[in-house]
Amino acid sequence: MRRFLSYAKFNLYLAVLGRRPDGFHEVDTVLQSIDLADDLLFEPRKESEIIVECDADDVPGGELNLVYKALALLRAECGEQRGMRAILGKRIPVGAGLGGGSSNAACALGAANLIWDLGLHEEDLERLAAHLGSDVPFFVRGGAQRCTGRGEILEPVSQLSSSEWTVVVPQWRSATAGVYAHATSRLTPHERQIRMLLQFLAKRNLLSVVTGGFNDLEEPAGKLRPETNQLRSHLVAAGLAGVRMAGSGSAWIGFPSDPETTRRVQTEGRRRGWCVLPVRPTGRGWIETGD
């Protein structure tokens, strides 16, 4: 079996620009892949069957899993007859806005392309990925990308430095569809703020990127679950800078200015039942480990 890592992400900013005719929301966001990762093992099969197993009770196996859907889509696209067994070890929290399912799907496309020796280019995989979910094309590429449209249109931007960030995941999970359903378009677009953030990224001005980020989904998420606002307040009080929600939640990210801030957040996390994860940016959406 061949082993791969499938990375998570967070949003440096997320602007929701309105609902599209196809029912999706128009967004403008910068996604950054981070070194929090799921483990995926792939084994080709002579038989045509696709088998997907997962060690997490809250993640479906079989045909309902995005890994299965990715493998089935790739096989149909290329006329491949061989099957695949995939074993998914979940480390990225589910329902937290960190993109675990989308990342798994992108990894499955890339891994199967290698294992089945299909010879598809990254652009081919991104095209297929768009059929699986709005964030999946990003994970084919990884690194730092400005994502527009419904999230599938990618434009590379300067990657963050390797500085450590903090991800905090509460005990509850977020329903993406519910959060987006309560999102409303802003009367004043973020155009100037986004332009400045992209300039800060290009200049690798980390502090300005940290403090200038935002997420339009925080307000609807807070209305659906008031504890969300309380969590944010606790993280700000603990000293994290640039505190913002990851995607549609429930995870939050922030930048610790010193080790003492990290210790305060970890202490508060143990007291309140949070999962506190130190993470660093990475330049890929997935990799083969060679183990």
C-alpha positions in Angstrom: 0.0 0.0 0.0 1.1 3.6 -0.7 0.7 6.2 2.0 -0.3 9.8 1.5 -1.0 12.8 3.7 -4.0 15.0 3.0 -3.6 18.5 4.5 -6.2 20.8 6.1 -6.6 24.6 5.4 -7.7 27.8 6.9 -9.0 31.0 5.4 -6.9 34.2 5.6 -10.1 36.0 4.7 -13.6 35.0 3.4 -15.9 37.4 1.7 -19.4 36.1 0.8 -20.6 38.1 -2.2 -24.1 36.7 -2.7 -26.0 33.7 -4.0 -25.4 32.6 -7.6 -28.1 31.3 -10.0 -26.8 27.8 -9.5 -27.6 28.0 -5.8 -24.0 28.3 -4.7 -22.6 31.4 -3.1 -20.1 33.7 -4.8 -17.0 34.0 -2.6 -13.6 35.6 -2.6 -11.2 34.0 -0.2 -7.5 33.2 0.3 -6.9 29.6 1.5 -3.7 28.4 3.0 -2.9 24.7 3.5 -1.6 23.7 6.9 0.3 20.8 8.2 -2.6 19.2 10.1 -3.2 16.1 8.0 -5.3 12.9 7.5 -3.5 9.6 6.6 -4.6 7.8 3.4 -3.4 4.4 2.3 -4.2 3.3 -1.2 -3.9 -0.2 -2.7 -4.7 -1.0 -6.3 -7.0 -4.0 -7.0 -7.3 -6.2 -10.1 -11.0 -6.4 -9.4 -13.1 -3.3 -10.4 -14.4 -2.8 -6.9 -13.7 0.5 -5.0 -13.4 0.0 -1.2 -13.2 2.9 1.2 -12.7 2.3 5.0 -12.4 5.0 7.7 -11.5 4.9 11.3 -13.9 7.7 12.3 -17.4 6.9 13.3 -18.7 10.3 12.2 -17.3 9.9 8.6 -19.1 7.6 6.2 -17.3 4.8 4.4 -18.2 3.3 1.0 -20.0 5.2 -1.7 -21.0 8.2 0.6 -17.3 9.1 1.2 -15.7 11.8 -1.0 -12.7 9.5 -1.5 -15.0 6.9 -3.1 -16.7 9.6 -5.3 -13.3 10.9 -6.4 -12.0 7.5 -7.3 -15.2 6.6 -9.2 -15.2 9.9 -11.1 -11.6 9.5 -12.1 -12.1 5.9 -13.2 -15.1 6.9 -15.3 -13.3 9.8 -16.9 -10.3 7.7 -17.9 -12.0 4.4 -18.7 -10.0 2.7 -16.0 -11.1 -0.8 -15.1 -9.0 -1.5 -12.0 -10.3 -1.0 -8.5 -8.8 0.6 -5.4 -8.8 0.0 -1.7 -8.5 3.2 0.4 -8.0 3.3 4.2 -8.6 6.8 5.7 -7.2 7.7 9.1 -8.9 10.9 10.2 -6.9 13.5 12.1 -8.5 16.7 10.7 -11.6 17.4 12.9 -14.9 16.9 11.0 -17.4 19.7 10.6 -14.8 22.3 11.6 -14.3 24.3 8.4 -10.8 22.9 7.9 -11.6 21.2 4.6 -10.8 17.6 5.6 -13.3 15.9 3.2 -12.3 18.1 0.3 -8.7 17.5 1.0 -9.3 13.7 1.1 -11.0 13.9 -2.3 -8.2 15.9 -3.9 -5.6 13.4 -2.4 -7.6 10.5 -3.8 -7.5 12.0 -7.3 -3.8 12.7 -7.1 -2.9 9.3 -5.6 -5.0 7.3 -8.1 -3.5 9.3 -11.0 -0.1 8.1 -9.8 -1.0 4.5 -8.8 -3.1 3.8 -12.0 -0.4 5.7 -14.1 -3.0 7.8 -15.8 -0.7 10.7 -16.7 -3.2 13.4 -16.0 -1.9 17.0 -15.4 -2.7 19.1 -12.4 -5.1 21.2 -14.5 -7.0 17.9 -15.5 -7.3 17.0 -11.8 -8.5 20.5 -10.9 -11.2 20.3 -13.5 -12.5 16.9 -12.1 -12.1 18.2 -8.6 -14.6 21.0 -9.3 -17.3 18.3 -9.7 -16.7 17.1 -6.2 -16.9 20.3 -4.2 -16.0 24.0 -4.2 -12.8 23.6 -2.1 -11.5 20.4 -3.8 -9.6 22.2 -6.7 -7.7 24.2 -4.1 -6.4 21.0 -2.4 -5.2 19.6 -5.7 -2.8 22.5 -5.8 -2.4 23.6 -2.1 -0.2 26.3 -0.8 -1.8 29.7 -0.8 -4.4 30.5 -3.4 -7.0 33.2 -3.9 -10.2 31.3 -4.7 -13.1 33.0 -6.4 -16.3 32.0 -8.2 -17.8 29.4 -5.9 -14.2 28.7 -4.8 -13.0 26.7 -7.8 -11.2 29.5 -9.6 -7.6 29.6 -8.3 -5.0 32.3 -8.4 -1.6 31.7 -6.6 -0.6 34.3 -4.0 2.4 34.6 -1.8 2.5 31.9 0.9 2.7 32.7 4.5 5.9 32.3 6.4 6.4 29.1 8.5 5.2 30.9 11.7 3.1 28.8 14.0 -0.7 29.5 14.2 -3.2 28.1 16.7 -6.4 26.2 15.6 -9.1 25.8 18.3 -11.9 23.3 17.7 -14.8 23.4 20.2 -16.9 20.3 21.1 -19.8 21.2 18.7 -19.7 20.9 14.9 -20.9 23.3 12.3 -23.4 22.6 9.4 -22.0 24.4 6.4 -25.3 24.5 4.5 -27.1 26.1 7.5 -24.4 28.7 8.0 -24.4 29.7 4.3 -28.2 29.8 4.3 -28.2 32.5 6.9 -25.4 34.5 5.2 -26.4 37.9 3.7 -24.5 40.0 1.1 -22.7 43.0 2.5 -23.9 46.4 1.5 -20.3 47.6 1.4 -18.0 45.2 -0.5 -14.6 44.3 1.0 -12.8 45.4 -2.2 -10.3 47.8 -0.5 -9.7 45.5 2.4 -9.0 42.6 0.1 -6.7 44.6 -2.1 -4.7 45.7 0.9 -4.5 42.1 2.3 -3.2 40.8 -1.0 -0.6 43.5 -1.0 0.4 42.6 2.5 0.7 39.0 1.4 2.9 39.9 -1.6 5.2 41.9 0.8 5.1 39.0 3.3 3.9 41.4 6.0 2.7 38.8 8.4 1.4 41.1 11.1 -0.8 43.0 8.7 -2.2 39.8 7.2 -2.9 38.5 10.7 -4.7 41.6 11.9 -6.5 42.4 8.6 -8.3 39.1 8.0 -12.1 38.6 8.3 -14.8 36.0 7.7 -18.3 37.0 6.6 -19.7 33.7 8.0 -18.9 34.5 11.6 -22.1 36.5 12.1 -24.5 33.9 10.7 -22.6 31.2 12.6 -23.0 33.2 15.8 -26.7 33.6 15.3 -27.2 29.9 14.8 -25.0 29.0 17.9 -24.3 31.9 20.3 -21.5 29.9 21.9 -19.5 30.7 18.8 -19.3 34.4 19.8 -18.3 33.4 23.3 -15.5 31.2 22.0 -14.2 34.1 20.0 -14.2 36.3 23.0 -12.3 33.8 25.1 -9.6 33.5 22.4 -9.2 37.2 22.1 -8.9 37.5 25.9 -6.3 34.8 25.9 -4.1 37.0 23.7 -4.5 35.4 20.2 -4.2 38.0 17.4 -6.2 37.9 14.2 -8.9 35.6 15.6 -11.3 34.4 12.9 -13.4 31.5 12.1 -12.2 28.8 9.7 -14.6 28.5 6.7 -18.1 28.0 8.0 -16.8 26.8 11.4 -16.7 25.5 14.0 -12.9 25.8 14.3 -11.2 29.2 14.9 -7.7 30.3 14.2 -5.4 32.9 15.7 -1.8 33.9 15.9 0.1 33.6 19.2 2.6 36.4 19.6 4.6 34.3 22.2 4.8 30.9 23.8 2.9 32.2 26.9 -0.1 33.0 24.7 -0.1 29.4 23.4 0.1 28.1 27.0 -2.9 30.2 28.0 -5.0 29.0 25.1 -4.0 25.3 25.9 -4.9 25.8 29.5 -8.3 27.3 28.6 -8.8 24.6 26.1 -8.3 21.8 28.7 -10.8 23.6 31.0 -13.5 24.0 28.3 -13.0 20.8 26.3 -11.5 22.5 23.2 -9.1 20.7 20.9 -6.1 23.1 20.6 -3.8 22.4 17.6 -0.5 24.2 16.7 -0.2 24.3 12.9 2.2 25.8 10.3 1.6 26.7 6.6 2.6 24.1 4.0 3.1 24.4 0.3 1.1 21.4 -0.8 -2.5 20.2 -0.5 -1.4 16.5 -0.3 1.8 14.5 -0.6 3.0 10.9 -0.9 5.1 10.1 2.2 7.2 7.3 0.8 6.7 5.3 4.0 
